[in-house]
């Protein structure tokens, strides 16, 4: 078991008081007196955190080709080795893990028991995917995923776009083709809105989701790019760009939370999804929240 080190938020958090009502201050998304906990710093580059229905957190260590587990009792375990350079992770309605395998250039489905790995998609219109990065599953079971390319750009057969795998996994459509380098994305739990960050264009956009999964009414959400992202029970959107940046549903920055390392991705986990977990380069960090993840709100 790892003994987490605590870092005072007084030294690491810069609260941004950008009120939505004149004269009012935005409430912090963190629990009063919360401290950032360093859970582990033994990785090469952490990414893709996601929690299962119990609140147990899974995350990727991309260069080391592993997917790890942080248990509810504070133990670090390995879920999968030879992960295909897994980056973004998500769980479907049946409890299976969907992984964006950036090195293997595909999306895969992993049942929690057994070693069977199902390839969901590795090409579009006969051309190989670039490096699937992040994903979100809508209430109908359709999967949105981004397909940018960082680093070596040799062998690219497609532009850097966003795709949608229709429920059932048989049809794949391209839903965004006008971004420089799409990266993180997250949808609202009602399946009506999808936020996508164009990290290459340094902007984050919000779309309305149509009944067929296509996206309409593109609007600028904020003038900030991001790596991974998530959303909380109040509809606040969390971006990872130098720090953890929290925006209210209107696209106004309400808080900036700094960690010992620059965050790469974020999720809610733990009991009642009341803990914010951040993957940041070599580390995994946690801090107690005053809000919850959206799955907890749905369960209520």
Secondary structure, 3 states (H helix, E strand, C coil): CCCCEEECHHHHEECCCCCCCCCCCCCCCECCCCCEEEEECCCCCEEEEEECCCCCEEEEECCCCEEEEECCCCCEEEEEECCCCEEEEEECCCCCEEEEECCCCEEEEECCCCCCEEEEECEECCEECCCCCCEEECCCCCEEEEECCCCCCCCCCCCCEEEEECCCCCCEEEEECCCCCEEEEEECCCCCEEEEEECCCCEEEEEEECCCCCEEEEEEEECCCCCCEEEECCCCEEEECCCEEEECCCCCEEEEECCCCCCCEEEEECHHHCEEEEEECCEEEEEEECCCEHHHHHHC
